[in-house]
Amino acid sequence: MSFKPKKTENQKYSVFFLGDSQTGKTTIISKYFDLPIDYNCQISTIGIDYYKKTIEVNNKTKIDLKIYDTAGQEQYRSNAFQIIKTKCNGIIILYSINSKKSFNNVFEYWIDQLNNIIDLTSIPIYIVGNKCDLKDEREVEKEEVENKLKEYDFKFMETSAKNNINISELFKNISEDIYKKYYKEEKQEINNISSKNSLSKPFEVVNIKKPKRNIFSRIFNFIGHKIKKIFKKKNN
C-alpha cells in the first residue's frame, strides 16, 4: 500500500468589499472571476455574497481568499459590519470617480463606521476609485484622494472593470499585503512562545560529586586508624 503524505491546508483569509451602491463592487468581483457582466444593466447586491479563490503569493505560497461582496444599501450594511467584527483580514472600499458623493461617503460614513468596530491600522485597507474609464465624467481627481489619504495608512488604486484596468492587480496586491502582515505576526507569535518556553525551563539539578582523595591521603588515614586501635587496646 503506497503512503500518501498529508496535504497541508492553505492559510484562509477574508476580504470585504464596501462602498455605496452602484460603485461597481459586484462588477469588479465578476470581472476577476470571469463571470458574465451586463454593463448596461446595474443590479444591486441584496445582503452579502461571497466567492472563494486560491491565490499564489510570495511567488510560491498559496492562500485561500474568501471575498465578500456586500450590499451598499443602508438596510443591509449592519450585517456586513457584524461579520467584519469577527473575521476580516482586509478591506476594499470603493467609490466611483464620477460620483463625488460616493467618494465623500468613503470617509464620512464607511471609514467612520469601521473605526467604531476595528483598529484601522490592524489590517490592510484599500481605497479604490472605480470606473476610471469614464474620464469625461470624472468628479474626483487622483490628487484629491492622495491628499486625503495622507491622514491614513491606506493604499490607493483606480480600476475599471469594463476596460480591465488594475482588476487582477488589486486582488494580488491586497493578498500580498495580507499574507505579509499575518505571516509576520504568526512567525513573531511562534518566536515569542519558543522564547517563553526556553525561559521557563526549570534549572537542571547537577549532582556534585565529592572530590576523590589522593593515594597519600588514604595511606595516612589508614595508618592513623591503626594507631588509634593500638593505643585503645593498651589503655584497656
C-alpha positions as CSV (number, residue, x, y, z in Angstrom):
1,M,0.0,0.0,0.0
2,S,1.5,3.3,-1.1
3,F,1.9,6.1,1.6
4,K,0.2,9.4,0.8
5,P,1.6,12.4,2.6
6,K,-0.9,14.5,4.5
7,K,-1.9,17.5,2.4
8,T,-1.1,20.9,4.1
9,E,-4.0,23.2,4.2
10,N,-3.7,26.7,2.8
11,Q,-4.0,29.7,5.1
12,K,-7.5,31.2,4.8
13,Y,-8.2,34.9,4.7
14,S,-11.3,37.1,4.2
15,V,-11.6,40.3,2.2
16,F,-14.6,42.6,2.3
17,F,-15.8,45.0,-0.4
18,L,-17.5,48.0,1.0
19,G,-18.9,51.2,-0.6
20,D,-22.0,52.9,-1.8
21,S,-24.5,51.2,-4.0
22,Q,-23.6,51.3,-7.8
23,T,-19.9,51.9,-7.3
24,G,-19.1,48.6,-9.0
25,K,-18.2,46.1,-6.2
26,T,-20.1,43.2,-7.9
27,T,-18.8,44.2,-11.3
28,I,-15.1,44.1,-10.2
29,I,-15.5,40.8,-8.5
30,S,-17.4,39.3,-11.5
31,K,-14.6,40.5,-13.8
32,Y,-12.0,38.9,-11.6
33,F,-13.8,35.6,-11.5
34,D,-14.6,35.7,-15.2
35,L,-18.4,35.8,-14.6
36,P,-20.8,37.3,-17.2
37,I,-21.3,41.0,-16.8
38,D,-24.1,43.2,-18.4
39,Y,-22.7,46.7,-18.3
40,N,-26.0,48.1,-19.4
41,C,-27.9,46.7,-16.5
42,Q,-27.0,47.6,-13.0
43,I,-28.3,45.1,-10.4
44,S,-27.7,45.8,-6.7
45,T,-26.4,43.1,-4.4
46,I,-29.0,42.0,-1.8
47,G,-27.4,41.2,1.5
48,I,-24.0,39.6,1.3
49,D,-22.5,37.3,-1.4
50,Y,-19.1,35.6,-1.2
51,Y,-16.7,34.0,-3.6
52,K,-13.6,31.8,-3.0
53,K,-10.3,31.6,-4.8
54,T,-6.9,30.2,-4.2
55,I,-4.2,32.8,-4.9
56,E,-0.4,32.4,-5.1
57,V,1.5,35.0,-3.0
58,N,5.2,35.5,-2.2
59,N,6.0,33.7,-5.5
60,K,5.3,30.3,-4.1
61,T,2.8,30.3,-1.2
62,K,-0.9,29.6,-1.9
63,I,-3.6,31.1,0.3
64,D,-7.4,30.7,0.2
65,L,-9.2,34.0,-0.2
66,K,-12.8,34.5,0.7
67,I,-14.2,37.6,-0.9
68,Y,-17.3,39.2,0.5
69,D,-19.5,41.3,-1.8
70,T,-21.6,43.5,0.5
71,A,-24.7,45.5,-0.4
72,G,-24.4,49.3,-0.4
73,Q,-27.9,49.9,0.7
74,E,-28.3,51.1,4.2
75,Q,-30.6,48.4,5.4
76,Y,-28.0,45.7,4.7
77,R,-24.9,47.4,6.0
78,S,-25.2,46.3,9.6
79,N,-24.9,42.7,8.6
80,A,-21.5,43.3,6.9
81,F,-20.2,45.2,10.0
82,Q,-21.2,42.3,12.3
83,I,-19.2,39.8,10.2
84,I,-16.2,42.2,9.9
85,K,-16.0,42.3,13.7
86,T,-15.4,38.6,13.9
87,K,-13.5,37.7,10.7
88,C,-11.8,40.2,8.4
89,N,-8.3,40.3,7.1
90,G,-8.6,43.0,4.5
91,I,-11.0,45.7,3.3
92,I,-11.5,47.3,-0.1
93,I,-13.7,50.5,-0.1
94,L,-15.0,51.6,-3.5
95,Y,-16.2,54.9,-4.8
96,S,-16.9,55.9,-8.4
97,I,-14.6,58.6,-9.9
98,N,-17.8,60.1,-11.5
99,S,-19.5,60.5,-8.1
100,K,-18.2,62.9,-5.6
101,K,-20.9,61.8,-3.1
102,S,-19.6,58.2,-3.2
103,F,-16.1,59.5,-2.5
104,N,-17.2,61.7,0.4
105,N,-19.0,58.8,1.9
106,V,-15.8,56.7,2.0
107,F,-14.6,58.9,4.8
108,E,-17.8,60.4,6.2
109,Y,-19.5,57.1,6.5
110,W,-17.5,53.9,5.8
111,I,-14.3,54.8,7.5
112,D,-16.2,56.3,10.4
113,Q,-18.2,53.2,10.9
114,L,-15.2,50.9,10.6
115,N,-13.3,53.0,13.2
116,N,-16.0,52.1,15.7
117,I,-15.5,48.3,15.4
118,I,-11.9,47.7,14.4
119,D,-8.4,49.2,14.6
120,L,-7.9,50.7,11.2
121,T,-4.2,50.0,11.3
122,S,-4.7,46.3,12.1
123,I,-5.5,45.2,8.6
124,P,-4.7,46.2,5.0
125,I,-7.3,48.7,3.7
126,Y,-7.5,49.8,0.0
127,I,-9.4,52.9,-1.2
128,V,-10.4,52.2,-4.8
129,G,-11.7,54.7,-7.4
130,N,-13.7,52.6,-9.8
131,K,-14.9,53.4,-13.3
132,C,-11.7,55.2,-14.3
133,D,-12.6,54.7,-17.9
134,L,-15.2,57.5,-17.5
135,K,-12.6,60.2,-17.9
136,D,-15.1,62.8,-19.3
137,E,-17.4,62.3,-16.3
138,R,-14.7,62.5,-13.6
139,E,-15.6,64.3,-10.4
140,V,-12.8,63.0,-8.2
141,E,-9.2,63.8,-9.1
142,K,-6.4,61.5,-8.0
143,E,-4.6,64.4,-6.3
144,E,-7.6,65.0,-4.1
145,V,-7.6,61.3,-3.0
146,E,-3.9,61.2,-2.3
147,N,-4.1,64.4,-0.2
148,K,-6.9,62.9,1.8
149,L,-5.1,59.7,2.4
150,K,-2.1,61.4,4.0
151,E,-4.2,61.2,7.2
152,Y,-4.4,57.4,6.9
153,D,-2.3,54.3,6.3
154,F,-4.3,53.1,3.4
155,K,-3.4,52.1,-0.2
156,F,-5.0,53.7,-3.2
157,M,-5.8,52.4,-6.7
158,E,-8.0,53.3,-9.6
159,T,-9.8,50.5,-11.5
160,S,-12.1,49.8,-14.4
161,A,-13.9,46.5,-14.8
162,K,-15.1,47.5,-18.2
163,N,-11.6,48.1,-19.6
164,N,-10.0,45.6,-17.3
165,I,-7.7,48.1,-15.6
166,N,-6.0,47.0,-12.4
167,I,-8.5,44.3,-11.6
168,S,-6.1,41.4,-11.1
169,E,-3.5,43.8,-9.6
170,L,-6.0,44.9,-6.9
171,F,-6.6,41.3,-5.7
172,K,-2.9,40.4,-6.0
173,N,-1.7,43.5,-4.1
174,I,-4.1,43.1,-1.2
175,S,-3.5,39.4,-1.0
176,E,0.3,40.0,-0.8
177,D,-0.3,42.6,2.0
178,I,-2.5,40.3,4.0
179,Y,-0.1,37.4,3.7
180,K,2.9,39.6,4.7
181,K,1.1,41.0,7.7
182,Y,-0.3,37.8,9.1
183,Y,2.7,35.6,8.3
184,K,4.9,38.1,10.1
185,E,2.5,38.1,13.1
186,E,2.3,34.3,13.2
187,K,6.0,34.0,13.0
188,Q,6.5,36.5,15.8
189,E,4.0,34.7,17.9
190,I,5.8,31.4,17.4
191,N,9.1,33.0,18.3
192,N,7.6,34.5,21.4
193,I,6.2,31.1,22.5
194,S,9.6,29.5,21.8
195,S,11.4,32.2,23.8
196,K,8.9,31.9,26.7
197,N,9.3,28.2,26.9
198,S,13.1,28.4,27.0
199,L,13.0,31.0,29.8
200,S,10.5,29.0,31.8
201,K,12.5,25.8,31.5
202,P,13.4,24.5,35.0
203,F,17.0,24.6,36.1
204,E,18.9,21.4,35.8
205,V,19.9,19.8,39.1
206,V,23.6,18.9,38.9
207,N,25.0,16.1,41.1
208,I,28.1,17.4,42.6
209,K,30.5,14.6,43.4
210,K,32.9,14.7,46.3
211,P,36.5,15.0,45.1
212,K,38.5,11.8,45.3
213,R,41.3,11.8,47.9
214,N,44.8,11.1,46.5
215,I,46.7,7.9,47.5
216,F,48.9,9.6,50.2
217,S,45.8,10.9,52.0
218,R,44.3,7.4,52.0
219,I,47.5,5.8,53.4
220,F,47.9,8.4,56.2
221,N,44.2,7.9,57.2
222,F,44.7,4.1,57.2
223,I,47.9,4.3,59.4
224,G,46.2,6.8,61.8
225,H,43.2,4.5,62.2
226,K,45.5,1.5,63.1
227,I,47.5,3.6,65.6
228,K,44.2,4.6,67.3
229,K,43.3,0.9,67.7
230,I,46.7,0.0,69.2
231,F,46.5,2.8,71.9
232,K,42.9,1.9,72.7
233,K,43.9,-1.8,73.4
234,K,46.8,-0.7,75.7
235,N,44.6,1.6,77.7
236,N,42.1,-1.2,78.2
